[in-house]
Amino acid sequence: MGVKDDGKALNLPWVEKYRPETLKDLISHEDIIMTIERFIRDDHVPHLLFYGPPGTGKTSTILACARKLYTPKEFNSMVLELNASDDRGIGVVREQILSFASTRTIFKSGFKLVILDEADAMTNDAQNALRRVIEKFTDNVRFCLICNYLGKIIPAIQSRCTRFRFGPLTSQQILPRLNHVIQRENVNVSEDGRKALLTLAAGDMRKALNILQSTSMAYQEVTEDSVYTCVGHPLRSDITNIMNWMLNEQIDVAYKKITELKISKGLALLDILTELHNYIHRIDFPMNVRIHLVQRMSDVEMRLCAGAVEKLELSAVLAAFAEAKKMVADQASAE
């Protein structure tokens, strides 16, 4: 793994400090990396389109390719990297990208590389202007577009590029890199802390490292409780308590206890709903009861996303569980 050893590395976020420097350092998507290496080796690099969820290695892959193609001295003159933080309207395509693509290199044979990160943030007008630039300067420039949502890239550009999908990373892929960073930074991490990091990361390497760094700065030891507390996520013990209150207490008592827990720990009802959903599938409810709960909870989540009041929606969740209890009792008495 490439680690930046200069003085600035001390202040770098771990995501950047431990960003892979070469293609060999990348931890996943071996088929994609082998294909791209073959392109480079045979000197037949096409226009590329990388898409997939955040934190799966798209930007790291193309930067590693660029380092393989060009020496450090050539890098700045041969590579143009634009991100969504730059103005990404039609003006940038007509001016910055066009002027870079149209100028040939005097002392270096081969092609230049234009990296458009978060290309799905580009307007349709800019994408339509870009397709002509891609076509016109293919002998001089290769484009690599990176995006999260393939559907936001117009078909005309998709057809001009070789597409690669970067799927979410598995826990087995994330864990070795996570352990390496833990060892290098000398962080005290418990086994349940590692599991919590992998659970919250959900296939996103960047998210795993950011949570690890935040938790290690806030707590002496990175445990399951400290990880969940640091990101404001409900603890498993909290979800168990909430579930017990909703199933065993009167509605008014359960409402009061859950509200106090939310205020004391700063929990959001959306996060609680997500964890409750996972919990429901582990409890042996009758199928019709489980279907009822999932439907009602999905309605609550939709209303919360639309801006509904949390107090009202918490009451709706409690009402759904009260109905579920009645359904279970009625089925038991009928049998």
C-alpha positions in Angstrom: 0.0 0.0 0.0 1.3 3.4 -0.8 1.6 5.8 2.2 2.6 9.4 1.7 5.8 9.9 3.8 6.2 13.6 3.5 5.7 16.0 6.3 2.1 16.8 5.2 1.1 13.2 5.8 0.7 13.8 9.5 -2.2 16.1 8.9 -3.8 14.2 6.1 -7.1 12.3 6.6 -6.4 8.6 6.6 -8.5 8.2 3.5 -5.9 10.2 1.5 -2.9 9.1 3.6 -3.5 5.5 2.7 -4.9 5.9 -0.8 -3.4 3.2 -3.0 -0.6 4.5 -5.2 -0.3 1.7 -7.7 -2.6 -0.8 -9.3 -1.1 -3.6 -7.2 -2.2 -1.8 -4.0 -5.9 -1.9 -4.9 -7.8 -4.4 -2.8 -10.7 -5.4 -5.1 -12.2 -5.7 -8.6 -9.3 -7.9 -9.8 -11.0 -8.6 -13.2 -11.3 -4.8 -13.9 -7.7 -4.1 -12.9 -6.4 -7.0 -15.0 -8.3 -5.7 -18.0 -7.1 -2.2 -17.6 -3.5 -3.4 -17.1 -3.8 -5.3 -20.4 -5.1 -2.1 -22.1 -2.1 -0.2 -20.9 0.4 -3.0 -21.7 -1.0 -3.3 -25.3 -1.2 0.5 -25.7 -4.9 0.2 -26.6 -6.5 2.3 -23.8 -10.2 3.1 -24.7 -12.3 5.9 -23.2 -13.4 4.6 -19.8 -16.6 4.9 -17.7 -16.4 3.8 -14.1 -19.6 3.7 -12.1 -20.8 2.3 -8.8 -21.4 3.3 -5.1 -19.0 5.7 -3.3 -15.8 4.4 -1.7 -15.3 1.4 -3.9 -12.1 2.4 -5.6 -13.1 4.2 -8.8 -11.0 7.3 -8.4 -8.1 5.4 -6.9 -8.0 3.0 -9.9 -7.8 5.7 -12.5 -5.2 7.7 -10.5 -3.1 4.5 -10.2 -3.4 4.0 -14.0 -2.3 7.6 -14.6 0.8 7.0 -12.4 1.6 3.9 -14.4 1.2 5.8 -17.7 3.2 8.9 -16.9 6.2 9.8 -14.8 5.8 12.3 -11.9 7.2 15.1 -14.1 4.8 14.4 -16.9 1.7 14.0 -14.7 0.6 17.6 -14.4 1.0 18.3 -18.1 -0.6 15.1 -19.3 -3.5 14.7 -16.9 -6.5 17.0 -16.4 -8.6 16.1 -13.4 -11.9 17.8 -12.8 -14.3 17.2 -9.9 -17.9 18.1 -9.3 -16.6 20.9 -7.1 -15.5 22.6 -10.3 -18.0 24.4 -12.5 -19.2 21.6 -14.7 -21.4 23.4 -17.2 -21.0 23.7 -20.9 -18.5 26.5 -20.4 -15.9 24.2 -18.9 -16.3 21.7 -21.7 -15.9 24.4 -24.4 -13.0 26.1 -22.7 -10.9 24.1 -20.2 -11.5 20.6 -21.6 -11.4 21.6 -25.3 -8.2 23.6 -24.9 -6.5 20.8 -23.0 -7.7 18.1 -25.6 -6.8 20.2 -28.7 -3.2 20.9 -27.7 -0.7 18.2 -28.7 2.4 17.3 -26.6 5.7 18.1 -28.2 8.2 16.0 -26.2 5.9 13.1 -25.2 4.3 10.5 -27.5 1.0 8.9 -26.7 -2.2 10.4 -25.4 -3.3 12.8 -22.6 -5.8 11.7 -20.0 -8.9 13.7 -18.9 -10.5 12.5 -15.6 -14.0 13.7 -15.0 -14.9 12.7 -11.4 -18.6 12.7 -10.4 -19.6 13.1 -14.1 -23.2 12.5 -13.2 -23.2 16.1 -11.9 -22.7 17.4 -15.4 -25.6 19.1 -17.1 -27.1 17.4 -20.2 -25.9 20.3 -22.3 -22.3 19.8 -21.1 -22.5 16.1 -21.7 -23.8 16.7 -25.3 -20.9 19.1 -25.9 -18.5 16.6 -24.4 -19.5 13.8 -26.7 -18.3 15.8 -29.7 -15.0 16.6 -28.0 -14.5 12.9 -27.2 -15.0 12.0 -30.8 -12.9 14.7 -32.3 -9.8 14.3 -30.2 -9.6 10.5 -29.8 -6.2 10.3 -31.4 -4.8 12.8 -28.8 -6.8 12.2 -25.6 -8.4 9.5 -23.5 -11.4 10.3 -21.3 -12.2 8.6 -18.0 -15.6 9.4 -16.6 -16.4 8.5 -13.0 -20.0 8.5 -11.6 -22.3 6.9 -9.0 -25.4 6.7 -11.2 -25.0 5.4 -14.7 -28.5 6.5 -15.6 -27.4 10.2 -15.3 -24.9 9.8 -18.1 -26.4 10.3 -21.6 -26.5 7.1 -23.8 -24.3 8.9 -26.5 -21.4 9.1 -24.0 -22.0 5.6 -22.6 -21.7 4.1 -26.1 -18.3 5.9 -26.6 -16.8 4.4 -23.5 -15.8 1.0 -22.1 -17.9 0.6 -18.9 -16.8 -0.9 -15.7 -19.0 -1.4 -12.6 -17.4 -1.1 -9.2 -19.6 -3.0 -6.8 -19.6 -2.5 -3.0 -16.6 -4.1 -1.3 -17.1 -7.2 0.8 -16.0 -7.4 4.5 -13.2 -9.8 3.5 -11.8 -7.1 1.1 -12.1 -4.2 3.6 -10.7 -6.0 6.6 -7.1 -6.5 5.6 -6.8 -2.8 4.6 -8.6 -1.7 7.8 -6.2 -3.9 9.9 -3.2 -2.4 8.1 -4.3 1.2 8.9 -5.1 0.2 12.5 -1.5 -1.3 12.8 0.2 1.7 11.2 -1.7 4.2 13.3 -1.4 2.1 16.5 -5.1 2.3 17.2 -6.6 0.2 20.1 -9.6 -1.6 18.4 -11.6 -4.4 19.9 -13.1 -7.3 17.9 -16.6 -6.0 18.2 -15.3 -2.5 17.2 -14.0 -4.0 13.9 -17.4 -5.7 13.2 -19.2 -2.4 13.9 -16.9 -0.6 11.4 -17.6 -3.2 8.7 -21.3 -3.1 9.4 -21.6 0.7 9.2 -19.2 0.9 6.2 -21.7 -1.2 4.1 -19.1 -1.8 1.4 -17.6 1.7 1.4 -13.8 1.7 2.2 -13.8 5.5 2.6 -16.6 5.4 5.1 -14.8 2.7 7.2 -11.6 4.7 7.4 -13.3 8.0 8.2 -15.3 6.4 11.1 -12.2 4.6 12.4 -10.3 7.9 12.4 -13.1 9.9 14.1 -13.7 7.2 16.8 -10.0 6.8 17.5 -9.7 10.6 18.1 -12.7 10.7 20.4 -12.2 7.6 22.4 -9.2 5.7 23.9 -10.5 2.4 22.5 -12.5 1.7 19.4 -15.3 -0.6 20.6 -18.8 -1.3 19.2 -20.4 1.2 21.6 -17.8 4.0 20.9 -18.2 3.5 17.1 -22.0 3.7 17.2 -21.9 6.6 19.6 -19.4 8.5 17.5 -21.6 8.4 14.4 -24.8 8.9 16.3 -26.1 5.5 15.4 -28.4 3.5 17.8 -26.6 0.8 19.8 -27.9 -2.7 19.5 -28.8 -2.6 23.2 -30.9 0.6 22.5 -32.8 -1.2 19.7 -33.4 -4.2 21.9 -34.8 -1.9 24.6 -37.0 0.0 22.1 -38.4 -3.3 20.7 -39.1 -4.6 24.2 -40.9 -1.4 25.2 -43.0 -1.4 22.0 -44.1 -5.0 22.5 -44.5 -5.2 26.3 -45.4 -1.7 27.5 -48.5 0.5 27.1 -48.3 3.0 24.2 -47.9 6.1 26.4 -45.2 4.5 28.6 -43.3 3.2 25.5 -43.6 6.7 23.8 -42.2 8.4 26.9 -39.2 6.0 27.2 -38.3 6.1 23.6 -38.5 9.9 23.5 -36.2 10.2 26.5 -33.8 7.8 24.9 -33.8 9.7 21.6 -33.2 13.0 23.4 -30.4 11.7 25.8 -28.5 10.0 22.9 -29.4 12.3 20.1 -30.9 9.5 17.9 -32.8 10.1 14.7 -36.0 8.1 14.1 -34.9 7.2 10.6 -31.8 5.4 12.0 -34.0 3.7 14.6 -36.4 2.5 11.8 -33.5 1.0 9.8 -32.3 -1.0 12.8 -35.8 -2.0 13.7 -36.3 -3.3 10.2 -33.3 -5.6 10.6 -34.5 -6.7 14.0 -38.0 -7.6 12.8 -36.6 -10.1 10.4 -34.8 -11.9 13.2 -38.0 -12.3 15.3 -40.3 -15.2 14.7 -43.4 -13.1 13.8 -46.2 -14.7 11.7 -45.8 -13.7 8.1 -48.9 -11.5 7.9 -47.7 -9.6 11.0 -44.2 -9.1 9.6 -45.7 -7.8 6.3 -48.0 -5.4 8.2 -45.0 -4.0 10.2 -42.7 -3.6 7.2 -45.5 -1.8 5.2 -46.3 0.6 8.1 -42.7 1.3 8.8 -42.0 2.0 5.1 -44.9 4.5 5.1 -43.4 6.2 8.2 -40.0 6.4 6.5 -41.5 8.0 3.4 -43.3 10.6 5.4 -40.2 11.4 7.4 -38.2 11.9 4.2 -41.0 14.3 3.0 -40.5 16.4 6.2 -43.1 15.0 8.6 -42.8 15.7 12.4 -40.8 13.0 14.3 -43.2 13.0 17.3 -46.2 12.1 15.1 -44.3 9.5 13.2 -43.0 7.8 16.4 -46.6 7.5 17.5 -47.4 5.9 14.1 -44.6 3.3 14.7 -46.0 2.6 18.2 -49.5 2.2 16.7 -48.2 -0.3 14.1 -46.6 -2.4 16.8 -49.8 -2.2 19.0 -51.7 -3.5 16.0 -49.1 -6.3 15.4 -49.5 -7.4 19.1 -53.3 -7.5 18.6 -52.9 -9.6 15.4 -50.6 -12.1 17.2 -53.0 -12.4 20.1 -56.0 -12.9 17.8 -54.3 -15.6 15.9 -53.2 -17.3 19.1 -56.8 -17.3 20.5 -58.2 -18.5 17.1 -55.9 -21.5 17.2 
